[in-house]
Amino acid sequence: MTTEKYGSAEMEKEYGPLTFGRALWSHRKCEEIPQKEFAKMLGISPSSVCDLEKERKLPSVNRAAKIAKILNEPEKIWGRLALQDMLREANLEYEVSVA
C-alpha cells in the first residue's frame, strides 16, 4: 500500500496559487456570509468585495491588513497574499516570506 503525499505544491498545481481574492472568497463562503453583508462588515461596497474576490482589483498591503484585522485573521498572512498577488501581476517571480 502506498500513500501519496498531497501538500501545498500539489494543491497549487491542481487549483492554482492561493491568492488574496481566493482566500477572501473562501473565508466568506466558509462563514456562510452573503456578499452584501460581508461588504458591510468590511466597510466597503459589495462591488469592491466582488472585485477583490474575482481578482479584478488587488488590495494594498494596508487594505489587506485592515480586512484581516476585521476578520480576526493574521494580518501578516493576508498582507503576504496581497504582496504576492502584486508581484505575480507584475510578472516578477519573487517569493514573499513573512517572519
C-alpha angles and dihedrals in degrees: 000000000000128000118210118219111235115184141141094298091055092045091051091051091051102038106016128248123324107256135183090251094051091047091049092048091046093049092050093047094047090051089046093230119156114237094245092053091044090053091052091049090052094044094239135107122273088242090056090052089050092049091050094047093048090044094237086129130029120216122234115247089254092052091047090052092049091051091048091051092052089049090048089239129135108282092207093059095047091044089051091052090051092049092046090051091052091051092047091050089052090051091242113145098212123133118224117218126185122209 
